[in-house]
Amino acid sequence: MYRFLFAQVLSKLDPERAHHLAFDVIRSLPATGLGPVIRRWTAPRLDQSVETLGLRFETPFGVAAGFDKDGKGVLGLGLLGFGHVEVGTITAIPQPGNPKPRLFRLIADRAVVNRMGFNNGGADQARRRLERTARVSHRPVLGVNIGKSRVVDVADATADYVRSATLLSPVADYLVVNVSSPNTPGLRGLQELDQLAPLLEAVRAAAGSTPLLVKIAPDLSDAEVDRIAELVVELGLDGVIATNTTISRDGLATDPAVVEAAGAGGLSGAPLAARSLDVLRRIRAIVPPELCVISVGGVDTAEDVRERLAAGATLVQGYTAFLYRGPLWARHINRGLDRLARTAR
């Protein structure tokens, strides 16, 4: 039914408007009073739980940053079956993001191009909202992804991140430093080791006891991925998220004119799968087994999730396939993982 709805209605709407309409429904789910019923229907039936970061994740599958930018839909997303929700990217200073249109579907590739630009209401507002969410007993694990405010010069990025970390780490189950979005000028340059090391050290100090991870780009060279993995171990961080969106447009099936019309921005979805898996394997070969590695990029099915776990992922995230699979996507993943677990016995 969702495929029919997508083909006949949603695919004809502006992608950002379609997202907001769907998000409003998800956000309203807790108010229906059907939370316990929905949760039982979407959660895994077998024990798929993961212990990492000092936390218990009911399922290894969660929703990546970008879907819930301000932390308004955490509880609704949890009801849909996601074991964790990573909100953001949140910046210290509120910002509207880039001019619209800024979100584009590449349907033939089951992909999306976005140049949203960290549109969010800022860390102060998010802190107040997430304080209420954090107090709810039946909720998914809450990750908070922070990035550089656009109006802040790259030279002043560390103080900007530290402000966000100071405000948001008390309400986060884990905190993520995003230095890999292609949509904030100069941001990806922070992945250079001479800039990344002092940034991460400062944010780690500000985060206190909250687990800290860093999210990296798929467009790094293999040598750069290796060096960042080594740095994470050296600094004693709690994990790595691999990967963010890509600036590459190689190998797409979509009409080149459509791709060109979409313009600049990060590409996510199925075309990212191979590189994301490669980066995961490189990181896992370097970091110790207990370090949390979250794999994201091109994940669509339960088989994809199982492949990432087998390749060394501690947890797996998705986002783009949500737009193509619909609101029951996490339930399908959870039920698929149940089926694969039974088959493996």
Buried (B, 14 or more C-beta within 10 A) or exposed (E): EEEEEBEEEBBEEEBBEBBEEBBEEBBEBBEEEEBEEBBEEBBBEBEBEBEBBEBEBBBBBBBBBBBBBBBBBBBBBBBBBBBBBBBBBBBBBBBEBBEEBBBBBBBEBBBBBBBBBBBBBBBBBBBEBBEEBBEEEEBBBBBBBBBBBBEBEBEEBBEBBBBBBBBBBBBBBBBBBBBBBBBBEEBBEBBEEEBBBEBBBBBBEBBEEBBBBBBBBBBBEEEBBBBBBBBBBEBEBBBBBBBBBBBBBEEBEBEEEBBEEBEEBBBBBBBBBEBBBBBBBBBBEBBEEEBBBBBBBBBBBBBBBBBBBEBBBBBBBBBBBBBBBBBBBBBBBBBBBBBBBEEEE
